[in-house]
Amino acid sequence: MNTPEKLSNKVGQVGHREDFRHLSISDCEKLEILPETVGQLERLKYLGIGGCPNLKVLPDSIGQLKCLQRLKIMGCEKLETLSETLGELESLFTLEIRDCPNLTSLPMSLGKLKCLHSLIIGRANLKALPEDVGTLERLFDLRIMGCEKLETLPETLGKLESLKILEIRDFPNLTSLLMSLGKLKCLYSLIIGRANLKALPEDVRTLERLSDLRIMGCEKLEMLLESLGRLELSHLEIRSCVNLKAVPTSLKLDEVQTLIIVDCQYLKSVTQRPKVEIGLVHVLVVF
């Protein structure tokens, strides 16, 4: 097992190697602080940290990794904060954080990551997302999952003009989606799971490029907007929406390639509609 001292020495030994690109730190149960020497790895492109249950902080020197493209942090149960120098990672393409249940906030400097394309947060103790997330002009993939204390999403997300994939799952306290959702003109995939939603915002109808809509485990959802019929969906999936009573008659089911409806026992109106030419559509309906 690596002690913090041994890890620091090893990182220091490779710090001056110009060809060093990839560093994975895993299963270091006694590691509490990542050594400052990690900042010496100037050409590092990938940093993965996983299975370090006692890691509490990342060093400020992490901001010196100007070539870093992917940062992945998983299974660091005591990690509470991320260094504000994270915003200095000017080449960062992907930031993925999973299973860090004591992480209460993201750095305010997150909005400085102008090259960031993918932001994935799974199972953290976040109460809010920084407003500056809306300045990530190249972000096309945003997935936030398992942040049970998160009650709202910042309206600045509507400024993400490049966003193509938005996944929001396991938010039992989330009662509404952002009103600015309709501004995401490039969005083609919207996934909503286990939220306390009663309805989708009206602006969903303006998402002209949306082709993939998935709604799962929204037990209070009773109906879908008739205006969804304006969308040219190729994939529509509804699971475990136990109080959903109707699917809009305006939906163009003859254009849907995959229709999946599972565990929606009160749903009545899927078959109570004019005859639809199914063609190549794959239809699975289970009540």
C-alpha positions in Angstrom: 0.0 0.0 0.0 1.3 3.4 -0.9 1.8 5.9 1.9 1.5 9.6 1.2 5.3 10.0 1.5 5.9 7.2 -1.0 3.4 8.6 -3.4 4.9 12.0 -3.2 8.4 10.6 -4.0 7.0 8.6 -7.0 5.3 11.6 -8.4 8.4 13.7 -7.9 10.5 11.1 -9.7 8.4 11.2 -12.9 7.7 14.9 -12.7 10.6 15.8 -15.0 9.8 13.2 -17.7 8.7 15.1 -20.7 6.8 12.1 -22.1 4.7 11.4 -18.9 1.0 11.7 -20.0 -1.1 9.5 -17.8 -1.4 9.1 -14.0 -3.9 6.9 -12.1 -3.9 6.9 -8.3 -6.2 4.2 -7.0 -6.9 2.2 -3.8 -4.7 4.3 -1.6 -6.7 4.0 1.6 -4.4 6.1 3.8 -4.0 8.9 1.4 -5.5 12.1 2.8 -3.8 14.8 0.7 -2.5 14.5 -2.8 1.1 15.7 -2.9 1.9 19.2 -4.2 4.5 17.5 -6.5 1.6 16.5 -8.8 1.9 20.0 -10.2 5.3 19.2 -11.7 3.7 16.9 -14.3 3.5 19.7 -16.8 2.6 17.4 -19.8 0.1 15.3 -18.0 -3.1 14.7 -20.1 -5.0 12.3 -17.9 -5.3 12.3 -14.1 -7.5 9.6 -12.4 -8.1 9.3 -8.7 -10.2 6.5 -7.4 -10.8 4.5 -4.3 -9.1 6.9 -1.9 -11.7 7.0 0.8 -9.7 9.3 3.1 -8.6 11.9 0.5 -9.9 15.3 1.8 -8.4 17.9 -0.6 -6.7 18.3 -3.9 -3.5 20.5 -3.8 -3.5 24.0 -5.3 -0.7 22.9 -7.6 -3.2 21.0 -9.7 -3.9 24.2 -11.5 -0.3 24.0 -13.0 -1.4 21.1 -15.2 -1.9 23.2 -18.3 -2.0 20.2 -20.6 -4.5 18.2 -18.6 -7.4 17.1 -20.8 -9.3 14.7 -18.5 -9.7 14.7 -14.7 -11.6 11.8 -13.2 -12.3 11.5 -9.4 -14.2 8.5 -8.1 -14.9 6.9 -4.7 -13.2 9.6 -2.6 -15.7 9.6 0.3 -14.1 12.3 2.4 -13.4 14.8 -0.3 -15.2 18.0 0.7 -13.9 20.7 -1.7 -12.0 21.1 -4.9 -9.3 23.7 -5.3 -10.3 27.0 -7.0 -7.1 26.5 -9.1 -9.2 24.0 -11.0 -10.3 26.9 -13.1 -6.7 27.3 -14.4 -6.8 24.0 -16.3 -7.1 25.7 -19.6 -7.0 22.4 -21.7 -9.5 20.4 -19.6 -11.9 18.6 -21.9 -13.7 16.3 -19.5 -14.4 16.6 -15.7 -15.9 13.6 -14.1 -16.7 13.3 -10.4 -18.5 10.3 -9.0 -19.2 8.8 -5.5 -17.9 11.7 -3.5 -20.8 12.0 -1.0 -19.2 14.7 1.1 -18.4 17.1 -1.8 -20.7 20.0 -1.0 -19.7 22.5 -3.7 -17.9 22.9 -7.0 -15.3 25.7 -7.3 -16.6 29.1 -8.4 -13.8 29.1 -11.0 -15.5 26.3 -12.9 -16.7 28.8 -15.5 -13.2 29.5 -16.6 -12.8 26.1 -18.2 -13.5 27.3 -21.7 -12.4 24.1 -23.3 -14.6 21.9 -21.2 -16.9 19.7 -23.3 -18.2 17.2 -20.8 -19.1 17.7 -17.1 -20.3 14.6 -15.2 -21.3 14.7 -11.5 -22.6 11.5 -9.9 -23.5 11.1 -6.2 -22.3 14.2 -4.4 -23.7 16.3 -1.6 -24.1 19.4 -3.8 -26.7 22.0 -2.8 -26.2 24.2 -5.9 -24.3 24.5 -9.1 -22.2 27.6 -9.7 -23.9 30.2 -11.7 -20.8 30.5 -13.9 -21.6 27.0 -15.3 -23.6 28.9 -17.9 -20.4 30.5 -19.3 -19.0 27.1 -20.4 -19.5 27.9 -24.1 -18.2 24.6 -25.5 -20.0 22.3 -23.1 -22.0 19.8 -25.0 -22.5 17.0 -22.4 -23.9 17.8 -18.9 -24.9 14.9 -16.6 -25.8 15.6 -13.0 -26.9 12.5 -11.0 -27.6 11.5 -7.4 -27.2 15.0 -5.8 -30.2 14.6 -3.5 -29.9 17.9 -1.8 -30.0 19.8 -5.1 -33.4 21.6 -5.3 -32.9 23.9 -8.3 -30.8 24.3 -11.4 -29.3 27.7 -12.3 -31.1 29.5 -15.0 -27.8 30.3 -16.5 -27.7 26.8 -18.0 -29.9 28.2 -20.7 -26.9 30.0 -22.0 -25.1 26.8 -22.9 -25.6 27.2 -26.7 -23.5 24.1 -27.5 -25.2 21.7 -25.1 -26.4 18.6 -26.9 -26.9 16.1 -24.0 -28.6 17.0 -20.7 -29.1 14.3 -18.1 -30.7 15.0 -14.7 -31.3 12.0 -12.4 -32.0 11.1 -8.8 -33.1 14.6 -7.5 -36.0 13.8 -5.2 -36.2 17.5 -4.2 -36.2 18.9 -7.7 -39.7 20.2 -8.4 -39.2 22.0 -11.7 -36.8 22.3 -14.5 -35.2 25.6 -15.5 -37.4 28.0 -17.3 -34.6 28.7 -19.8 -34.6 25.1 -21.0 -36.1 26.2 -24.3 -33.0 28.2 -25.1 -30.9 25.1 -25.5 -31.3 25.1 -29.3 -28.7 22.4 -29.9 -30.1 19.9 -27.4 -30.9 16.5 -28.9 -31.0 14.3 -25.8 -32.9 15.1 -22.6 -32.9 12.5 -19.8 -34.9 13.1 -16.6 -35.0 10.5 -13.9 -36.4 10.3 -10.3 -37.3 13.9 -9.9 -40.3 15.4 -8.1 -41.6 17.0 -11.3 -45.3 17.5 -11.9 -44.9 18.8 -15.4 -42.3 19.7 -18.1 -41.8 23.4 -18.9 -43.7 24.7 -21.9 -40.5 25.8 -23.5 -39.6 22.1 -24.2 -41.6 22.5 -27.4 -39.0 25.0 -28.8 -36.2 22.4 -28.7 -36.3 21.9 -32.4 -33.4 19.4 -32.5 -34.5 17.2 -29.6 -34.8 13.6 -30.8 -34.2 11.6 -27.7 -36.6 12.2 -24.7 -36.4 9.9 -21.6 -38.4 10.3 -18.5 -38.0 7.8 -15.7 -39.3 7.5 -12.1 -41.1 10.8 -12.0 -44.0 9.6 -9.8 -45.8 12.9 -9.6 -45.9 13.5 -13.3 -49.5 13.2 -14.5 -49.4 14.4 -18.1 -47.2 15.5 -20.9 -47.7 18.7 -22.9 -49.7 18.5 -26.1 -47.0 20.8 -27.6 -44.6 17.9 -27.5 -46.2 17.0 -30.8 -44.1 19.7 -32.4 -41.0 17.7 -31.8 -39.6 15.1 -34.2 -38.6 12.5 -31.7 -36.9 9.3 -32.8 -36.6 7.9 -29.2 -39.3 8.3 -26.6 -38.9 6.4 -23.3 -41.2 6.7 -20.3 -40.5 4.4 -17.3 -42.1 4.2 -13.8 -44.2 7.3 -14.1 -46.9 5.7 -12.0 -49.4 8.6 -12.1 -49.0 9.5 -15.8 -52.5 9.3 -17.3 -52.0 10.4 -20.9 -49.5 10.7 -23.7 -50.3 13.7 -26.0 -52.3 12.7 -29.0 -50.3 15.2 -31.0 -47.1 13.0 -30.7 -45.9 11.9 -34.1 -45.7 8.2 -33.2 -45.3 7.2 -36.9 -41.9 9.1 -36.9 -40.7 7.5 -33.6 -38.1 4.8 -34.1 -38.1 3.5 -30.5 -41.0 3.9 -28.2 -40.7 2.4 -24.7 -43.3 2.8 -22.0 -42.9 0.6 -18.9 -44.6 0.6 -15.5 -47.1 3.3 -16.2 -50.2 1.6 -14.9 -52.6 4.5 -15.2 -51.7 5.4 -18.7 -54.7 4.9 -20.9 -54.4 6.9 -24.1 -51.5 5.3 -26.0 -53.8 3.0 -27.9 -56.9 5.3 -27.8 -55.8 7.3 -30.8 -56.2 7.2 -34.6 -54.5 4.3 -36.4 -50.7 4.9 -36.8 -48.6 3.4 -39.6 -45.9 1.8 -37.5 -43.5 0.9 -40.4 -40.0 0.4 -38.9 -40.9 1.7 -35.5 -40.0 -0.6 -32.6 -42.7 -0.4 -30.0 -42.6 -1.8 -26.5 -45.6 -0.9 -24.3 -45.9 -2.5 -20.9 -48.6 -1.3 -18.4 
